[in-house]
């Protein structure tokens, strides 16, 4: 780009350029026409670059397929995540895919050829003659002959270069896969980016920072990129990015070789003397360029206007509402609508008051610790499955008192103690040490401080660790209780001190082992009182966006919840219960730590590390201890199915209740059915399986009661996914492809009132055939989100109303975050969760349903251990579905795109929705939760930041982005007077 003041342009050319500017400002020509004419005018006067060679970029390609021998491992049998396994659903998916075999599908084939699109920031679009300093592969900077551009190509016209960028003249682009990446119908978008984001000139480095979604391709194939392992791939962010609105092109400013984007200099306002050109008087435009005075007064006025400061940036010209330009999705007139009557709130049975129930959990611990000190309370296991330690009720009582005394009197000084009753403390214990956690938890209850159980931070960059730190900071936590082994395993600095984790407050780490504690004086005794409205503990909850909230549970709510569980499950003294769940939160905490102490039960804790080594260990403990109750998840039932062939002499006749903690996941029914089919011959009775539904806010919402009547079948429904996507319940037949089979999770908890409200807007009661969010009114629920009064009001202080606007109850309800309905006989059915809900074009889709469909497409051959993440991103004011999966190390690129194409077809056939992006990453690269699952919010954040580093990508914006902006209407040209 050249300035007229620096280039030796004849006066005739300068005058013509000034007239072009006037025509552009008046709207007589378009910006494109202006650029074209101006390039022709000044093209002959621009200096030509001498021989400049493009440096060859280092080739960073890494073989992904069969050549990567270090990833070759033996495939383990049964590595699929069976929580989502359903033979019926698998057959439906295969039938849906069979329909596509009749017509020839445009399957994107893998190609090793690189295109311009692979560049991270699209810097590969470099005009001829400019050295390429990008970090792409060698093919991107080479000419068709394989050499580098020389000075003979330096004088190629700008129009020819733009034509090359549009038509994708990459070297030997013969296959449809590579040629469509840089061409096709995305040409208009590239040309727009070239004209709007670049200062055109043969010397300037043209950097196209595209922020738009690639359009559909000519041959109907989906947009696809195959990139090397570990490459830095920039993902397309939402279209409403601020960087999209750059300043209008200014081609009158000279830009040096070292600057890529220089704003147009302001014109000096010092008046100049008028010059003469021939017989006419010369005037000046905004740049001081002389122009003939043979113009009208209107043009003279425009000339004066050009002397004013530079016009505003491009985005200020488009102040009209962008939403009005989008295509509004019209509701389908034939979509199913609810037809039933308005539902009535369902009330659980009355909570019976038993005379020997303790007034508080601390009182229960005191009773059992003094009356039955040798009764076993908790047995822990080592990684070999052998008993590691037996904690009796007497030891639990004395050690808890010791912890309570020390944290109240041995921290700080007598005048200024660090902890007072009501303060919050963090509990940091590993998943294989429930005994130390139990002692610390009840020590906090006896000291009347509030425990906040969290996960052990293994590194300073754990997934979600920063959000946990924010929770601790907002709770004012200054002390962290931990075990000796855990304290030694924490990361430490060179001086041996535990570093401050990112986002965490400064903590004092306090080890709770008895050998490190002082013995309390004989006259000291903890103050044990009846359960009241004080906060008992805070349970953390990770939200959909990755933020961590603290749910406060009152002491009276904790006790009432234990009483309701005791009544529902029929717990009695000295029963043995096997717990496989996380004992720090949810069902594992409620059954294995709290309710067990209230009833003096014996808990056999099976750690996650043992389950990974021996998946059948929990069944072995049930047989060994003749346990009456077991608390598991559907994944534990699946792992037992895989390993049961190696075990003999299994007898599950002692089990009277098998609590399935994730029974609220609709796909847990497949694991329950398969487990029953295999182990029914080994003493397992059908009525023993008891799914439950729970949430951190409402605690236990519903649970199936154990019965002695084996003839009473469990509730089951086959629902149409088409109806569920519109929020209505339509019973279908299992022969149909798009159906969802759900099982009941029992009835409402004792003493609770439950209703179903519309998930959006005012909490109005749903109709009987409508899916909504479950709300519970009970003492045994959470109280608030700690320190967040606004969110607390929207979640814990909900007043559902009837269709007439009358409130259902004078007492507030708590939202559970569960989607479902109330079936016949008051049975509760769960169809999904609010956190997994994705609303695409007005239809609701559940992330778990999409995962189940993807896993049903040849799962054993491709997906690594069933690790799939499904979430939505916002593009053009609507949610778009993104699927990220870990592929097996020995999968080839051919397998990858064949599998991705089949997944797209299956999701389209079963759910009737398109997938915006399907990305495959190497095995074991997605962020994990403490128990090994995929950390969904961290995965989504990596996707949005462009830090996911996928090895294969398939993008299909044309199948799901259906609300593109309407074309602007051409304004009528006024007729001459």
Secondary structure, 3 states (H helix, E strand, C coil): CCCCCCCCCCHHHHHHHHHHHHHHHHCCCCHHHHHHHHHHHHHHHCCCCCCCCCCCCCCCCCCCCCCCHHHCCCCCCCCCCHHHCCHHHHHHHHHHHHHHCCCCCCCCCCCCCCCHHHCCCCCCCCCCCCCCCCCCCHHHHCCCCCCCCCHHHCCCCHHHHHHHHHHCCCCCCCCHHHHCCCCHHHHHHHHHHHHHHCCCCCCCCCCCCCCCCCCCCCCCCCEEECCCCCCCCCCCCCCCCHHHCCCCCCCCCCCCCCCCCCCCCCCCCCCCCCCEECCEEEEECCCCCEEECCCCHHHHHHHHHHCCCCCCCHHHHCCCCHHHHECCCCCCCCCCCCCCCECCCEECCCCCCCCCCCCCHHHHHHHHHHHCCCCEEEEEECCCCCEEEEEEHHHHHHHHHHHHHHHHHCCECCCCECCCCCCEEEEECCCCCHHHHHHHHHHHHHHCCEEEEECCCCCCCCCCHHHHHHHHHHCCCCEEEECHHHHHHCCECCCCCECCCCCCCCCEEEECCHHHCCCCCCCCCCCCCCCCCCEEEEEEEECCCCCEEEEEEEHHHHHHHHHHHHHHHCCCCCCEEEECCCCCCHHHHHHHHHHHHHCCCEEEECCHHHHHHCCCHHHHHHHHHCCCEEEECHHHHHHHHHHHHHCCCCCCCCCCEEEECCCCCCCHHHHHHHHHHHHHHHCCCHHHEEEEEEECCCEEEEECCCCCCCCCCCCEEEEEHHHHHCCECCECCCCCCCEEEEEECCEECCCCEEEEECCCCCCEECECCECEEEEEECCCCCCEECCCHHHHHHHHCECCECCCCCECCCCCEEEEEEEEEECHHHCEEEEEECCCEEEECCEEEEHHHHHHHHHCCCHHHCEEEEEEEEEEEEECCEEEEEEEEEECCCCCHHHHHHHHHHHHHHHHHHHCCCEEEEEEECCCCCCECCCCCECHHHHHHHHHHCCCCCCEEEECHHHHCCCCECCCCCCCCCCCC
